[in-house]
């Protein structure tokens, strides 16, 4: 669901909630803005939070009032990020914020989107304009903790449990632990297992590999590839299985990319992609993610998405331009790779030409958003 659709649904509820709040006008002072951002960041619910500016509060009917270029105190994303960066947050751990301007019923609304991250609680190390140092603020239901109080100990404890992943299932903890690359003991090619140094009950076992082939195999010096399965285990229980491979013979390990399919009026367009909010992508950071970035991204055989929302938006874009996209001249190296693939007699459902067209279009599309 797009952010516009999300906000429209929240406005339609005619109420405020644990992860959204309405403001008829921008904050008149930075103290209130900071307090709202910290409270929202520390809401216990695990999803992005929204401060929706340009919509009246429920007592006034949640009417879309809108904003314009002359609206007082209106802030851009750059201004809010700069404001947060210069505050003395404990441990220098700060909320991550985006600002989106969307148009609903012909009126502009600013959405301050606070990204959900496992770094709660966020709090200041020194006072700032009435926002107290070492006070833990949060949001319960539709109510923020007052500036002159700290949250109830019950909620504070739950926030710290979220920080240290103690509220998660073992599989959810994998998502957290796989972000800690330096904490993993791994020796791909020499040992068939890896484990987390602090929590060795989290262990990854790698199966024997078999020789195989995919279109992206030809993007490396040696087209030989080998495929296996990584078993993500908690003690002796397998929680998740991920396909992995070695490309360039046995030199570069990576998780097998997903296959994307775009159904347009010109037929199916298939390609390879990674989605950065998945457990597969996080495992890539352990296996050797840096190898994916050793070349110009225009000449890699993969698309990299931030999340499902970005993938869906790009698919919609490609469907609108599919006829023109598929007539674009391929790069000479893509034609050469296609000839090598055909000479090898492998057959190919996903062609280097279409991969290249989509990769370059994604780079251009993303830079223009």
C-alpha positions as CSV (number, residue, x, y, z in Angstrom):
1,X,0.0,0.0,0.0
2,X,1.3,3.4,-0.9
3,X,1.8,6.1,1.7
4,X,-1.0,8.1,0.2
5,X,-3.4,5.2,0.5
6,X,-2.3,4.6,4.1
7,X,-2.9,8.3,5.0
8,X,-6.3,8.4,3.3
9,X,-7.3,5.3,5.4
10,X,-6.1,6.9,8.6
11,X,-8.0,10.2,7.9
12,X,-11.1,8.1,7.2
13,X,-11.1,6.7,10.7
14,X,-11.9,10.1,12.1
15,X,-9.7,9.4,15.1
16,X,-6.1,9.4,16.2
17,X,-4.3,6.2,17.3
18,X,-1.1,4.7,18.6
19,X,0.9,5.3,15.4
20,X,-0.8,8.4,13.9
21,X,-1.6,11.9,14.9
22,X,-3.2,14.9,13.1
23,X,-2.0,18.5,13.1
24,X,-4.1,21.2,11.5
25,X,-1.0,23.4,11.2
26,X,2.8,22.8,11.4
27,X,4.3,22.9,14.9
28,X,4.8,26.5,16.0
29,X,7.9,25.6,18.0
30,X,10.7,22.9,17.9
31,X,10.0,21.8,21.4
32,X,6.5,20.4,20.6
33,X,7.8,18.9,17.3
34,X,10.7,17.2,19.2
35,X,8.3,15.9,21.9
36,X,5.9,14.5,19.3
37,X,8.7,12.8,17.3
38,X,10.2,11.1,20.4
39,X,6.8,10.0,21.7
40,X,5.9,8.5,18.3
41,X,9.3,6.9,17.9
42,X,8.9,5.1,21.2
43,X,5.3,3.9,20.6
44,X,5.4,0.2,21.4
45,X,3.6,-0.9,18.1
46,X,6.1,-2.2,15.6
47,X,5.4,-0.2,12.4
48,X,6.1,3.2,10.9
49,X,4.4,6.2,12.6
50,X,2.9,9.2,11.0
51,X,2.4,12.8,12.1
52,X,-0.1,14.1,9.5
53,X,0.1,17.9,9.1
54,X,-2.7,19.8,7.3
55,X,-5.6,17.8,8.8
56,X,-7.7,19.0,11.8
57,X,-7.9,16.8,14.9
58,X,-10.9,14.5,15.6
59,X,-12.7,17.1,17.7
60,X,-12.9,19.2,14.5
61,X,-13.8,16.3,12.2
62,X,-10.4,15.4,10.7
63,X,-11.0,17.8,7.9
64,X,-8.3,18.1,5.3
65,X,-7.3,21.8,5.6
66,X,-4.2,21.5,3.4
67,X,-0.9,23.5,3.3
68,X,0.7,25.8,0.8
69,X,4.0,27.5,0.2
70,X,3.1,30.4,2.5
71,X,2.1,28.2,5.5
72,X,4.0,29.3,8.6
73,X,6.6,27.0,10.2
74,X,6.3,24.4,7.4
75,X,9.4,22.2,7.5
76,X,11.1,20.1,4.8
77,X,12.7,16.7,5.4
78,X,16.1,18.3,5.3
79,X,15.2,20.8,8.0
80,X,13.8,18.2,10.3
81,X,16.7,15.8,9.9
82,X,19.2,18.7,10.5
83,X,17.3,19.6,13.6
84,X,17.4,16.0,15.0
85,X,21.1,15.6,14.1
86,X,22.1,18.5,16.2
87,X,20.3,17.3,19.3
88,X,22.1,15.4,22.2
89,X,20.4,12.0,22.0
90,X,21.6,9.4,24.4
91,X,24.2,7.2,22.7
92,X,23.8,9.3,19.5
93,X,20.9,7.0,18.7
94,X,18.3,9.1,16.9
95,X,14.9,8.6,15.3
96,X,14.9,8.2,11.5
97,X,12.4,10.6,9.8
98,X,11.1,11.2,6.3
99,X,8.8,13.9,5.1
100,X,6.3,13.2,2.3
101,X,4.0,15.7,0.7
102,X,0.9,14.1,-0.7
103,X,-2.1,15.6,-2.4
104,X,-5.6,14.6,-1.3
105,X,-8.7,16.1,-2.7
106,X,-6.6,18.8,-4.4
107,X,-4.9,19.8,-1.1
108,X,-1.3,19.3,0.0
109,X,-0.7,17.4,3.3
110,X,2.8,16.9,4.9
111,X,3.4,13.5,6.4
112,X,6.2,13.2,8.9
113,X,7.0,9.5,8.8
114,X,9.0,8.1,11.7
115,X,10.6,4.8,10.6
116,X,10.2,1.8,12.8
117,X,13.7,0.7,14.1
118,X,14.7,-1.6,16.9
119,X,16.5,1.2,18.8
120,X,13.9,2.1,21.3
121,X,13.8,3.9,23.7
122,X,15.0,7.1,22.1
123,X,15.7,9.8,24.7
124,X,17.8,13.0,25.2
125,X,21.0,13.1,27.2
126,X,20.5,16.8,28.0
127,X,17.5,19.1,28.3
128,X,16.1,20.8,25.2
129,X,13.4,23.5,25.4
130,X,11.3,21.7,28.0
131,X,12.0,18.2,26.7
132,X,13.7,16.5,29.7
133,X,17.0,14.6,29.6
134,X,16.8,10.9,30.5
135,X,13.0,11.0,30.5
136,X,11.4,8.2,28.5
137,X,8.4,9.5,26.5
138,X,6.1,7.2,24.6
139,X,2.6,7.1,23.1
140,X,-0.2,4.9,24.5
141,X,-3.4,4.8,22.5
142,X,-3.8,8.4,21.2
143,X,-2.0,10.1,24.1
144,X,1.6,11.2,24.4
145,X,3.6,11.1,27.7
146,X,3.6,14.7,29.1
147,X,6.9,16.6,28.9
148,X,7.2,16.8,32.6
149,X,6.8,13.1,33.2
150,X,8.5,9.8,32.2
151,X,6.5,6.8,30.9
152,X,5.2,4.2,33.3
153,X,7.8,1.7,34.2
154,X,5.8,-1.1,32.6
155,X,6.1,0.6,29.2
156,X,9.7,1.5,29.7
157,X,10.6,-2.1,30.4
158,X,8.8,-3.2,27.2
159,X,10.8,-0.6,25.2
160,X,14.1,-1.9,26.5
161,X,13.0,-5.5,25.8
162,X,12.4,-4.3,22.2
163,X,15.9,-2.8,22.1
164,X,17.5,-6.1,23.0
165,X,15.1,-8.3,20.9
166,X,13.9,-10.0,24.1
167,X,10.3,-9.7,23.0
168,X,10.9,-11.5,19.7
169,X,10.5,-15.1,18.6
170,X,13.7,-16.9,17.6
171,X,13.0,-16.3,13.9
172,X,12.3,-12.6,14.5
173,X,15.6,-12.4,16.4
174,X,17.4,-13.8,13.3
175,X,16.3,-10.6,11.5
176,X,18.1,-8.6,14.2
177,X,21.2,-10.7,14.6
178,X,21.9,-11.0,10.9
179,X,22.4,-7.2,10.9
180,X,25.4,-7.7,13.2
181,X,27.9,-8.9,10.7
182,X,31.0,-8.6,12.9
183,X,29.4,-10.9,15.5
184,X,29.2,-13.9,13.2
185,X,31.8,-16.6,13.0
186,X,31.8,-17.6,9.3
187,X,34.3,-19.1,6.9
188,X,32.5,-19.8,3.7
189,X,34.1,-22.5,1.6
190,X,36.0,-24.0,4.5
191,X,33.4,-24.6,7.1
192,X,29.8,-25.7,6.5
193,X,28.4,-23.7,9.4
194,X,28.3,-20.2,11.0
195,X,27.2,-19.0,14.4
196,X,26.6,-15.8,16.4
197,X,29.4,-15.3,18.9
198,X,27.2,-13.9,21.7
199,X,24.2,-16.2,21.0
200,X,25.7,-19.4,19.5
201,X,22.3,-21.1,19.7
202,X,21.7,-19.2,16.5
203,X,23.5,-21.3,13.9
204,X,23.5,-21.4,10.1
205,X,24.3,-24.7,8.4
206,X,25.2,-24.9,4.7
207,X,24.3,-28.0,2.6
208,X,26.6,-29.5,0.0
209,X,26.3,-27.6,-3.3
210,X,25.4,-28.9,-6.8
211,X,26.5,-27.3,-10.0
212,X,23.8,-25.3,-11.7
213,X,23.3,-22.2,-13.8
214,X,21.3,-19.0,-14.0
215,X,21.4,-16.1,-16.4
216,X,23.4,-14.0,-13.9
217,X,26.1,-16.7,-13.9
218,X,27.4,-15.2,-17.1
219,X,27.9,-11.8,-15.5
220,X,31.0,-13.1,-13.8
221,X,34.4,-14.1,-15.3
222,X,33.7,-17.8,-14.8
223,X,30.1,-18.8,-15.5
224,X,30.2,-21.9,-13.3
225,X,27.8,-21.7,-10.4
226,X,27.0,-24.0,-7.5
227,X,23.8,-24.0,-5.5
228,X,22.9,-25.1,-2.0
229,X,20.6,-24.5,1.0
230,X,21.3,-22.5,4.2
231,X,19.4,-23.8,7.2
232,X,18.9,-21.1,9.9
233,X,18.7,-23.0,13.2
234,X,17.9,-22.2,16.8
235,X,19.6,-24.9,18.8
236,X,18.7,-28.0,16.7
237,X,15.5,-26.7,15.2
238,X,15.5,-25.4,11.6
239,X,13.5,-22.2,11.6
240,X,14.0,-21.1,8.0
241,X,15.7,-22.2,4.8
242,X,17.4,-20.0,2.2
243,X,18.9,-20.9,-1.1
244,X,22.4,-19.7,-1.6
245,X,24.9,-20.1,-4.4
246,X,28.5,-19.5,-5.4
247,X,29.0,-17.5,-8.6
248,X,32.3,-17.1,-10.6
249,X,32.9,-20.8,-9.9
250,X,33.4,-20.9,-6.1
251,X,34.6,-17.4,-5.5
252,X,31.6,-15.3,-4.6
253,X,28.9,-16.5,-2.3
254,X,25.4,-14.9,-2.2
255,X,21.8,-15.6,-1.5
256,X,19.9,-16.7,-4.6
257,X,18.0,-13.6,-5.8
258,X,14.2,-13.7,-6.2
259,X,12.6,-13.7,-9.6
260,X,10.3,-10.8,-10.4
261,X,7.6,-11.0,-13.1
262,X,5.9,-8.0,-14.6
263,X,2.8,-8.8,-16.6
264,X,2.2,-6.2,-19.2
265,X,0.2,-6.0,-22.5
266,X,3.5,-6.9,-24.3
267,X,3.8,-10.1,-22.3
268,X,5.8,-11.2,-19.2
269,X,9.0,-9.4,-18.3
270,X,11.1,-11.4,-15.8
271,X,14.2,-10.4,-13.9
272,X,16.2,-11.0,-10.7
273,X,15.9,-8.8,-7.5
274,X,16.8,-8.5,-3.9
275,X,14.5,-6.9,-1.3
276,X,16.4,-5.1,1.5
277,X,13.8,-5.7,4.3
278,X,13.9,-9.5,4.1
279,X,15.8,-12.2,6.0
280,X,17.4,-13.3,2.7
281,X,19.0,-9.9,2.2
282,X,20.2,-9.8,5.8
283,X,21.9,-13.2,5.2
284,X,23.6,-11.7,2.2
285,X,25.3,-9.2,4.5
286,X,26.9,-12.2,6.3
287,X,27.9,-14.1,3.1
288,X,29.7,-11.4,1.3
289,X,27.4,-8.6,0.3
290,X,30.2,-6.3,-0.8
291,X,30.8,-8.4,-3.9
292,X,27.4,-7.1,-5.3
293,X,28.7,-3.6,-5.3
294,X,32.1,-4.0,-6.9
295,X,30.7,-2.9,-10.3
296,X,28.6,-0.1,-11.7
297,X,25.0,-1.0,-10.7
298,X,23.9,-0.4,-14.3
299,X,25.9,-3.5,-15.2
300,X,24.7,-5.8,-12.4
301,X,22.1,-8.4,-13.2
302,X,20.0,-7.5,-10.1
303,X,17.5,-4.8,-9.0
304,X,17.7,-3.8,-5.3
305,X,14.4,-2.7,-3.7
306,X,14.1,-1.1,-0.3
307,X,10.8,-2.9,0.4
308,X,7.6,-4.4,-1.1
309,X,6.1,-0.9,-1.6
310,X,9.0,0.2,-3.8
311,X,8.7,-3.0,-5.9
312,X,5.0,-2.6,-6.4
313,X,5.4,1.0,-7.4
314,X,8.1,0.1,-9.9
315,X,6.0,-2.7,-11.4
316,X,3.2,-0.3,-12.0
317,X,5.6,2.2,-13.6
318,X,7.0,-0.5,-16.0
319,X,3.5,-1.6,-17.0
320,X,2.8,1.9,-18.3
321,X,6.0,2.1,-20.4
322,X,6.5,-1.6,-21.3
323,X,6.0,-1.1,-25.1
324,X,8.6,1.6,-25.2
325,X,11.0,-0.1,-22.7
326,X,11.2,-3.4,-24.7
327,X,12.2,-1.6,-27.9
328,X,15.2,0.1,-26.3
329,X,18.6,-0.9,-27.7
330,X,20.4,-3.3,-25.4
331,X,24.0,-2.7,-24.4
332,X,26.6,-4.5,-26.5
333,X,27.8,-6.6,-23.6
334,X,24.2,-7.8,-23.1
335,X,24.0,-9.0,-26.7
336,X,27.4,-10.7,-26.2
337,X,26.2,-12.5,-23.1
338,X,23.1,-13.6,-24.8
339,X,25.2,-15.1,-27.6
340,X,27.4,-16.9,-25.1
341,X,24.3,-18.3,-23.3
342,X,22.9,-19.6,-26.5
343,X,26.2,-21.1,-27.6
344,X,26.4,-22.9,-24.3
345,X,23.0,-24.4,-25.1
346,X,21.6,-23.5,-21.7
347,X,18.3,-21.9,-22.8
348,X,17.2,-18.7,-21.2
349,X,13.9,-17.5,-19.9
350,X,15.4,-14.3,-18.4
351,X,17.5,-12.5,-21.0
352,X,20.4,-10.2,-20.4
353,X,18.7,-7.6,-22.6
354,X,15.6,-7.4,-20.5
355,X,17.6,-7.5,-17.3
356,X,19.7,-4.5,-18.5
357,X,16.6,-2.5,-19.6
358,X,14.9,-3.0,-16.3
359,X,18.0,-2.4,-14.1
360,X,18.8,0.9,-15.9
361,X,15.1,2.0,-15.8
362,X,14.9,1.3,-12.1
363,X,18.0,3.4,-11.4
364,X,16.5,6.3,-13.5
365,X,13.0,5.9,-12.0
366,X,14.3,5.8,-8.4
367,X,16.5,8.9,-8.9
368,X,13.5,10.9,-10.1
369,X,11.2,10.0,-7.2
